[in-house]
Amino acid sequence: MSEQNPSTHNHDCGPLDCRVVLEQLWEYLDGELSEETTLLIRQHLALCSSCYPQYDFEKAFLDALADCRCTRCAPHELRGRVLDMLRSAGFSATA
């Protein structure tokens, strides 16, 4: 008996499959999806014991980041180095 990968198995958790839900979790948590997609993902997570733990982890991660926000900005030199590293890794800021 092989263990199912939650990103590929399909069960009765609504019209979205697990792969689609997992690919959109960050956007879901950031409130960047349409109302319809948000509702479909919310319904899937309420029914899916495979996807919910990933959602729970990502939400806890974002909550922990929010709790760690500092009240001081990083020095300009440090911010510049971080931005340079992000650019060299392919990140490009969009306006």
N, C-alpha and C positions, 0 to 999 in steps of 0.2 A: 504494500500500500504506500503510495507516494504522497508526500505532503504537498498541499496546494499552495501556489504562490498567489497572495492576495491581489497582485497586480494583473493576473491573467485569468483567475477563476471567475465563473459567472454563476450567480445564484439569484434568488428572488429578492433583490434589494431595490427595486424600482427600475426605471428606464435607463439609467446610467450604469455602465459597468465599472468595476473597481478601477481599472486602468485610467479611465477618464476622470474619475473622482480624485484619485491620487495625484494625477498630473495637474489638477486645478486647486489643490488644497491651499497653497499660499495665496492665490488670488481670492479664494473664498474667504480666508481668514482676514485678508486685507480689505474686504468689501468691494472688490473690483469687478465682480461679475454681475450680469443682468439679474433682475429679480427672479426670472424664470429659472435660470441656471442655479442661482443661490437656493431656491426652494427645492429643486431636484437633488442637489448635493446634500442639503439638510435632511431630506427624506431618506436618502441612501445611507447617510451616516447613522441615522436613528435605527436602521434595520440591519446594518452590516457589521458583524462582529470582527471582520477582517480589516476593514478600513478605519473603524473608529479609533483603535489604539494609535494609528499613525496621526490622525487628526488630533487626538488628545496630546500626543507628544509635541506636535508642531505648535499647538496653541499654548502649551506650557512653556515652550521655548520662547515664543514671542512675548508672553507675559513676563518671563524672567528677564528678557532684554529690556522691557519697559520699566521694570523695577530697578534696573541697574543704571538708568539714565543719570548721568552726572549733571551737576549744576554749572560746571565750568566747561568751557570749550577746550579742546586740545590745542596745544601750541601750533602756530602756523606751520612751523617746520615739520612737525609730525603729520599734520593734515596733508601737507604737500607730498610727503613720502608715501603715505597711504594712497593718495590719489594716483601718484606715479605708478605704484605697484598694481593698482586696479587697471589703469590704462594698459600696462604691459601685459596684463592677463586677458585683455580684450574687452574690458568694460568701457563703454562710452556713455557719458551722461547725455540724456535727451532733455531738451527744454520743453 
